[in-house]
Amino acid sequence: MAGTKLFPTQSTHSLSFRHFFALAPPLAVSYPTRVPLDCAKLSRLRVLAMAAKKSPKRLKYSTPRVPKIDDLVYVEVDPSGTENWKLEPVIELLNQGAVGVIPTDTVYAIVCHLKSHSAIERLRRIKNIEPSKPLSILCRSLRDIDNYTTGFPRGDGQGHANIFRAVKHCLPGPYTFILTASKELPKQCVRYGTTTAKYAARKNVGVRMPDDAICQAILEKMDAPLISTSVKWPKENEWMIDPVVIADIYGAEGLDFVVDGGIRVADPSTVVDMTRASPKIIRLGKGPKLHWMASEDDNESAVYADELIPSAT
């Protein structure tokens, strides 16, 4: 395998994986038995902050001054947020149009920059998401939500509750709120072409503000929200919670990086539809049902939920 340069600014210092592991002491690493991984591969992912994994798909950038990234970058970060300095390469990659995996306060998410149209298309291809399916966005603040959506319902003095005040108390948190998209949001992110007549005219988007130190550190460095979709087993409706396995499975599909924030629990966010007269839960997850939320019991709306939920973390 080709060597990975640990110090890019010093061209004379390079170290191959074979040489590295010959010098490094053995590491004790535990991993799930569900997917068999050979020890060499597992160690390669765990030991280096930037581990290389060849991919048949190549990341293409629009500007020639940005180098090609031929290898998957694997960054292991402490979930507490004490090692966020390790995230600088990931932030740079996202700004250049990369597609990768980061942790949230629920499950892992495949993400890319909201303003990179080519990255959004690559994300859809990697996850095999149809153009008619909507995508969620990860926001760093309520200001981002106001910019890319029409916002949360506010009281009008005629008996309609000020939901915005209630929402502020549960964000950041494990909720995905469905809101009407504004013109600032690229059309690739919203649902268009749906066959469900009741929602055909709507252009909605799922919005999240995760309460996760790693995720927040990345979002704070971005100039726009991240497009997001959940990570599931191929051909199975189950969330993938181990970043090592995610890198092994999706790396070959064209991922550019994986941020390892530890193994998560398969508990997705609670999805709340805010586009109606009263907020309704269409998927109950990690976020508890609050007094101002109603439960979903409409069959036709359940079809709509099925179309949205695959992208919600």
Rosetta blueprint (number, residue, H / E / L):
1 M L
2 A L
3 G L
4 T E
5 K L
6 L L
7 F L
8 P L
9 T L
10 Q L
11 S L
12 T L
13 H L
14 S L
15 L E
16 S L
17 F H
18 R H
19 H H
20 F H
21 F H
22 A H
23 L H
24 A L
25 P L
26 P L
27 L L
28 A L
29 V L
30 S L
31 Y L
32 P L
33 T L
34 R L
35 V L
36 P L
37 L L
38 D L
39 C H
40 A H
41 K H
42 L H
43 S H
44 R H
45 L H
46 R H
47 V H
48 L L
49 A L
50 M L
51 A L
52 A L
53 K L
54 K E
55 S L
56 P L
57 K L
58 R L
59 L L
60 K L
61 Y L
62 S L
63 T L
64 P L
65 R L
66 V L
67 P L
68 K L
69 I L
70 D L
71 D E
72 L L
73 V E
74 Y E
75 V E
76 E E
77 V L
78 D L
79 P L
80 S L
81 G L
82 T L
83 E L
84 N H
85 W H
86 K H
87 L H
88 E H
89 P H
90 V H
91 I H
92 E H
93 L H
94 L H
95 N H
96 Q H
97 G L
98 A L
99 V E
100 G E
101 V E
102 I E
103 P L
104 T L
105 D L
106 T L
107 V L
108 Y L
109 A E
110 I E
111 V E
112 C E
113 H E
114 L L
115 K L
116 S L
117 H H
118 S H
119 A H
120 I H
121 E H
122 R H
123 L H
124 R H
125 R H
126 I H
127 K H
128 N L
129 I L
130 E L
131 P L
132 S L
133 K L
134 P L
135 L L
136 S E
137 I E
138 L E
139 C L
140 R L
141 S L
142 L H
143 R H
144 D H
145 I H
146 D H
147 N H
148 Y H
149 T E
150 T L
151 G L
152 F L
153 P L
154 R L
155 G L
156 D L
157 G L
158 Q L
159 G L
160 H L
161 A L
162 N L
163 I H
164 F H
165 R H
166 A H
167 V H
168 K H
169 H L
170 C L
171 L L
172 P L
173 G L
174 P L
175 Y E
176 T E
177 F E
178 I E
179 L E
180 T E
181 A E
182 S L
183 K L
184 E L
185 L L
186 P L
187 K L
188 Q L
189 C L
190 V L
191 R L
192 Y L
193 G L
194 T L
195 T L
196 T L
197 A H
198 K H
199 Y H
200 A L
201 A L
202 R L
203 K L
204 N E
205 V E
206 G E
207 V E
208 R E
209 M L
210 P L
211 D L
212 D L
213 A H
214 I H
215 C H
216 Q H
217 A H
218 I H
219 L H
220 E H
221 K L
222 M L
223 D L
224 A L
225 P L
226 L E
227 I E
228 S E
229 T E
230 S E
231 V L
232 K E
233 W L
234 P L
235 K L
236 E L
237 N L
238 E L
239 W E
240 M L
241 I L
242 D L
243 P H
244 V H
245 V H
246 I H
247 A H
248 D H
249 I H
250 Y H
251 G H
252 A H
253 E H
254 G L
255 L L
256 D L
257 F E
258 V E
259 V E
260 D E
261 G L
262 G L
263 I L
264 R L
265 V L
266 A L
267 D L
268 P L
269 S L
270 T E
271 V E
272 V E
273 D E
274 M L
275 T L
276 R L
277 A L
278 S L
279 P L
280 K E
281 I E
282 I E
283 R E
284 L L
285 G L
286 K L
287 G L
288 P L
289 K L
290 L L
291 H L
292 W L
293 M L
294 A E
295 S E
296 E L
297 D L
298 D L
299 N H
300 E H
301 S H
302 A H
303 V H
304 Y H
305 A H
306 D H
307 E H
308 L H
309 I H
310 P H
311 S H
312 A L
313 T L
